[in-house]
Amino acid sequence: MSEQPMSEAQVAAFCLELPGAREDYKWGGVRVFSVAGNKMFAVLDLAGAGLSFKLADDVFLGYCDRPGIRPAPYLARAKWISMAPPYPMGRSELSDLLRRSHQLVVRRLPKRAQVGLLLD
């Protein structure tokens, strides 16, 4: 039996549990999850249009080839993907990718800003 996908509320709750994560509403109805003030790691459209987040360079194209996943508009250059609900992956895979997105952003911060935000 395949694993249940996460709901938008579960995605938001998971993102906010990550170290230093905060949420803002921008661009007329978009929930933006960021760390260190303004460094985005996930974006959730309130109109149900989808979830977008950053991937590591080496896995970006592989995920873009999967059904239901596409390069994120305006952010594909930065290796972001986008998907509409119901999300085309189970809870454990999606939460792992969101955690990795958070960590990719944290690792680009100055060393002193990374304190308390790194998970590994």
N, C-alpha and C positions, 0 to 999 in steps of 0.2 A: 504494500500500500504506500502511495506516495505521501510525502509530508505536506501538511496544509500550508498554503501561502500566508504571509503576514498581512494583516489589514493596515490601512493607513494609520490608524490610531496606534497599533502595535509598533509600526515603523517609527513614528514620532516618539513614543515612549522609550524605545530602544536607543534612539539617537541621543535623547536627553540624559540617558544613564551613563553615557561615555564621559570620561574625565574631562572637565572643563567645557563641556558642550553647552551651548545656549541657543535659543530660538528667537528669530525675529520674523516679522511679517513684512514682505517687500513686494514691489512690483504689482500692486493691486490684487493680492490674494495668493501669495506664495509663501509657504513656511520655509525659512532658510535656517539650516542647522550649521553652526559655525563654532570655531574654537579660537582662542586668543583674540577675541574681539570681533574680527571680521573675516576670518579665513574659513570659507565655506567648505563643508565636506558632504553635504546632502541638501537636496531641494525637493520639497513636496508641494505640488500644485493643489490648492484647495478646491479647484473645480473638478478634481478627479482625473485630470489629464495625465498625471503620472508622477513618478519618482525619478530623480536623477542623482547620480553620485560619481565620484572619481574612482578610477581603477588604476592599477599599476600598468605601466607602458607595455609590459610583456604579455598581459592577458587581455588587453583592450580589444584587439581585433577578433579574438576568439569569442568573446561575449557578443560582439556586434553581429556575428554570424548566427547566433541563436534566435529561434523564433520568438517574437515578442520583445526583443531588445534591439535598440538602435542607438547610433551615436546621438548624444544630447545636442539639441539645437543650441548654437552659440558657444557651447563648451566642449565640443568634440575635439578641438585642437589640444585641449588640456586633458584629453583621455577620460571624458565623462560619458556615461551611458544613460539612457532613458528607457523607462518601461511604464506601461499603463496597467492599472489594476484590472483583474487580479494578477498579481506579479507572477511571472513565468518561472518561478523557482521556489523551493521550500524555505521554511523559516530558518533552518540552520545555515543554508547557503547564503541567503540574503543577509542575515545578521552578521555572518563572517565577512561578507563584502563591505557592509557598512562600517564594521569595526576597522577593516583594512583601509577604507577611505579616510576615516578619522586619523588613523596612524600615518598615512601618507602625508596628510596636511601637517600633523604635529611634527613630523621629522624634517619638514622644511622650515620650521621656526628656528630662531636663534637658540643655541643650547640652553641658555638660562630660562627661556620661555617654555622649554620642553619639560622642565621639572614638574613631576606630578601628573603629567599628561600621557606619558608613554606607558603602554600596557605590557610590553615584552621586557 
